[in-house]
Amino acid sequence: MRYLTFFILTLFWVEPALAQDLSIQLLDRNNQQPVIQAHIKDDTGTVITVSDVNGFFSINPKKYPHIVVSAVGYASKEVHLHPGLKSIYLKPQVFRDDTELLVVATGEDQNNVHAYHQRANTQNMDQFLDNIDGLSTNKRGAFAWEPVIRGQADQRMNLTIDGMQVFKACVDKMDPITSYVETSNLSKLHIDKSGSGVAENGSGNSTLDLVTQRAEHHPFSLQIQSAYRVPDNYRHLNLTTNISDPSGRNAVRFSGSYKKANDFTAGNDRTINNTQYEKLNLNASYKHTFRSGHSIEGNYITDKAYDVGYPALLMDATKALADIGQVQFNFASSDANFQLDKVQLYANTIRHWMDDYDRDVANRAVMRGMYMPMYGETVTYGTRMNGKAALLGHSFNWFLDGYASHAYGDMEMNSLDPEIEDMFIYNLRDVQTRNVGLGLKHQFRASDKILLKLEENIRYKSLDTGNESFASFFEGLYDRELDTRQKILLSASGSALWMLNDRWSLTGNLVYSERMGNHMELFGHYIYNYTDGFFYDGNPWLKTERTFNTDVNVTWETDRNSFSISLFHKQYFTYIDGILAEDVSSNDFKFKQYANVGDAVIMGGEFRSLNNINHVISLENRISYLYAQNQSLNEPLPLIPPLKGNSLIHLHHGKNMLMGEVEWAAAQNRVAETTSIEDQTEAFAVINLSFERKWMGSSLSSILEVNNLLDHYYHTHTSIGNIPEAGRNLMLSLRYNF
């Protein structure tokens, strides 16, 4: 107890009153060299001063208690000033393609070819992700699309919120965690397509991290936004506010969002039944900055969705609830040989109810003549910490994380025939996942133009079921005695950046990773797969899936024009997939079991260009392509999007902005016929328009959007059950900033 008391007193240590200007030096965190010509900004983004040739600047801490430091080639840093502050260390940000920065709803990095921007504040998370080259979404209706990076979904990618592990509760994948973060609460996305950030992501898998907005130290602000769309009667109301006290050491942020939509209409005025949804999202955060420069943050998200229709599935979600909380300690920079930067503690609970009481169960092809209400739940606790260390003259970053998750799922089978007894099945019963990992990241300067990065990670992961009855099912199925499944998993990456000159750069990544099957692949039972029509059972004795990934990026940038080309090749060994279980299958019920089926490969590339023709006209083009093959079966992998892209033109004049977009995709004739029931998809192209006007000194904005202008009837290749996209729709939104 006395250690805890000492820790708290240290954080709250009262420094002498600020009375005069501080002289502070900016230093490169890796080589301790001065950082010159860095911009020192206040909370509004106004530049206060610039660091001199020795990296020094002077500032009045009473007038500017909080500053933001930014410099070319370095990550921006928010700093709370205190009397003892003499140095600020900036982190070099030189590897462009391994961790892409995608800024949402801000003006930051508008000309950065590695940054993406929300085309309108009304755009939801699903639409935003679906239009990024290299990303796609698996769709089951109008709500909660499942994100996919380079053809890798679910268990083959890391999907996190502020780095936290959050596991969906629905065994039918109705609740991807992207549905719990509204774009109004999103600060930015970190997307690591290559998976080279193994020290932090822990696995070498492609990573999508949703970084949420936090309370900020600036004067009171309030934003109110509303939107209405026809013909689906979509309505949206959002409120966001932030306030801090006069000292600037306490800040609070709150946002609330409500959405409701009826069934949408596809092209040619075809109503798609059962695509309605209703959703409420609340987010609150608090930040306190101590005079020592340390700070503590708390953040809580609660998300409630009701009456969500999924026309591609056998049932609908009657209710989905998410509660996600975290506390984070941020430590002030120092020049110590061992430094702790951040400690995060988090917990979350996801609950999901679905049923088919509004469906015609008597005449459907699968599970005919019965209702099947289902419930799922996951509970996860975890911690993450990271910092810097120096040993024998070598500086490196370290990352330590751990989590424990509990998963549960059940299904009732209530027959319409009163003479048939009802049944109850556990899809997951007391399945426990535990993971602890340690990662290290090293950066080296090979020359003035070549930078190298090495990362490694070692993890311990275990899965088991705490229920003997549930365990006995797998023991009987595989005729083996079941104990806790546990593995030591290794991953490593090497990256290089070659700055050929001021305009050209070349980045390369090589990544090795090992993956243990997840709780569904090891302990799932009687889970229906909509892509192939089979019921799946897990296999606790799966071998480790291994991958090698190579990734190359070429970037050319000037002040007004830029383009980026990425090529990649990912080879899978002991690939995990389902195989036919002939001994338990029948004409009515077909079963598969997870197994290591051999090798697979995914390769492809992405292209993006930005062209600012003048202060009025700008152009943007995005193209991506994937080739994926099950090498053991010599057929394509399922749900792989075809060649696709977007072309956009932006016209700016005064307070007016007009945007036109052509979204297109080629035909997909490469389909999986053995492992899936997918079919070929026709090519399509649709036109979207939006017009934004600012009023009242830019405090009020109105946005008019028309999507699918020509009312084209089409569906994407990754739409489960070939559910079509929305036809022509018109939305008007208003946003007011106080």
Secondary structure, DSSP 8 states (H G I E B T S, - for coil): -HHHHHHHHHHT-------S-EEEEEEETTT--B--S-EEE-TTS-EEEE--TTSEEEE-TTT-SEEEEE-TTB--EEEE--TT--EEEE-B---TTTSEEEE-SS-TTTT-TT----SSTT--HHHHHHTSTTEEEEBSSSS--EEEETTEEGGGEEEEETTEE-----TT----GGGGS-GGGEEEEEEESS---HHHHSSSSEEEEEEE----SSS-EEEEEEEEEETTTEEEEEEEEEEE-TTSSEEEEEEEEEEEE---EEGGGEE-SS--EEEEEEEEEEEEE-TTS-EEEEEEEEEEEEEE--TTSSSEEEEEEEEEEEEEEE------SEEEEEEEEEEEEEEEEEE-TTS-TTS-SSSTTEE--EEEEEEEEEEEEEEEEEETTEEEEEEEEEEEEEEEEEEEEEESSTTS--EEEEEEEEEEEEEEEEEEEEEEESSSSEEEEEEEEEEEEEEEES-HHHHHHHHHHHTS----EEEEEEEEEEEEEEE-SSSEEEEEEEEEEEE---HHHHH--SEEETTTTEEEE--TT---EEEEEEEEEEEEE-SSEEEEEEEEEEEEES-EEEEE-TTT--SS--EEEEEE---EEEEEEEEEEEEE-SSSEEEEEEEEEEEEEETTTTEE-SS---SEEEEEEEEEETTEEEEEEEEEE--B----SSS-----B--EEEEEEEEEEEETTTTEEEEEEEESTT------TTBGGG---B-SEEEEEEEEE-
